[in-house]
Amino acid sequence: MIINKNQKEAVKNTYKKLIFVYLFWIVLFSITFYKTKLTTNLIVSTSLFMFYILVPYILLVLLGKIYSIKEFLIFAATYLAIILVSSYYIAIIGLNVKYHFIALPCLVIAGAYAIRKIRDRKLKKD
């Protein structure tokens, strides 16, 4: 994967923003579910953050499109909608929905990785 210096700086800035979003996410969950244990809040908020915030960021890095945090959040919401709608229709078809929350993000990341490899091969040929 070819990343120039400007993209590295953008990734570092986005990491800082992601850490801030993660801490805000944990505080929001702790305030919302104040009667539950802190460890339970940390586990639930971390798992939701990993699947619905971190996966779209990985997709953006794999596709080589580093956006601002506003556009990233729009992309994350779109990703979440795609995952939920596809899971709904897969359930209507009658397939087992027990592991959709793990399988669908992994399939999306694998697809983005394949797209990135195809793009890199085309760039090397040119």
FENVENQUI-V672602 format. One record per backbone hydrogen bond with DSSP energy under -0.5 kcal/mol. NH is the residue of the N-H (numbers start at 1). CO is the residue of the C=O. If there is no record, write none. Layout:
nh-><NH;NH>
co-><CO;CO>
This chain:
nh-><3;8;9;10;11;12;13;14;15;16;17;18;19;20;21;22;23;24;25;26;27;28;29;30;31;32;33;34;36;41;42;43;44;45;46;47;48;49;50;51;52;53;54;55;57;58;59;60;61;62;63;64;64;65;66;67;72;73;74;75;76;77;78;79;80;81;82;83;84;85;86;87;88;89;90;91;92;93;94;95;100;102;103;104;106;107;108;109;110;111;112;113;114;115;116;117;118;119;120;121;122;123;124;125;126>
co-><1;4;5;6;7;8;9;10;11;12;13;14;15;16;17;18;19;20;21;22;23;24;25;26;27;28;29;31;33;37;38;39;40;41;42;43;44;45;46;47;48;49;49;50;53;54;55;56;57;58;59;60;61;60;64;65;68;69;70;71;72;73;74;75;76;77;78;79;80;81;82;83;84;85;86;87;88;89;90;90;97;99;99;100;102;103;104;105;106;107;108;109;110;111;112;113;114;115;116;117;118;119;120;121;122>
